[in-house]
Amino acid sequence: MTTAVCTSASDATARAATRPALRGTQTLTYPSFSSYMRARQPVLLRTARSLTANPCDAEDLLQTALTKTYVAWERIEDHRALDGYVRRALLNTRTSQWRKRKVDEFACDELPEPETVGGAEDPAEQQAMHDAMWRAIAKLPDRQRAMVVLRYYEDLSEVQTAEVLGVSVGTVKSAVSRALGKLREDPELVLAR
């Protein structure tokens, strides 16, 4: 027994696959575009990276430019000049993005100065003071240096410092007091005050 095969349905499917849809969105595939994109994408990505500071933005920019090229693929007459077309699309897209960006800076007659927080000094002076303090701490005896570092840099209490060093709380108090007295008398720190 033979089964009848409907050839008209398979022919209709084959014809629909080769022509664009008439209603709704058109689905077109251009093999030449795919091969062009695969071959030239690294070069075009370098161009996009030269237009943006962020590599992720460069990838987005290239994708947008390639989308515009894909949409205009049938209208491009000379496919030998595709690189120029895509580069122009990259540049135009980047210019549009630049124009649309939100501007947070406004021109004014007087330049605003950054506010100083609590009498903050020049960063160079702060670094010089920091370095002088560490040099002065390095001059202290080992035990006093350890107690000052634990007490003031590690922010431990007197009890915690005593536990870490295995000494009494009174020893920590007296040693830290003597160390602070030496730091007050250090010539580098006296000049910095």
HELIX and SHEET records of a PDB file:
HELIX    1   1 THR A    7  THR A   18  1                                  12    
HELIX    2   2 PRO A   31  LEU A   51  1                                  21    
HELIX    3   3 PRO A   55  VAL A   71  1                                  17    
HELIX    4   4 HIS A   79  ALA A   81  5                                   3    
HELIX    5   5 LEU A   82  LYS A  100  1                                  19    
HELIX    6   6 PRO A  123  LYS A  139  1                                  17    
HELIX    7   7 ASP A  142  VAL A  148  1                                   7    
HELIX    8   8 VAL A  149  TYR A  153  3                                   5    
HELIX    9   9 GLU A  158  LEU A  165  1                                   8    
HELIX   10  10 VAL A  169  GLU A  185  1                                  17    
HELIX   11  11 PRO A  187  ALA A  192  1                                   6    
END                                                                             
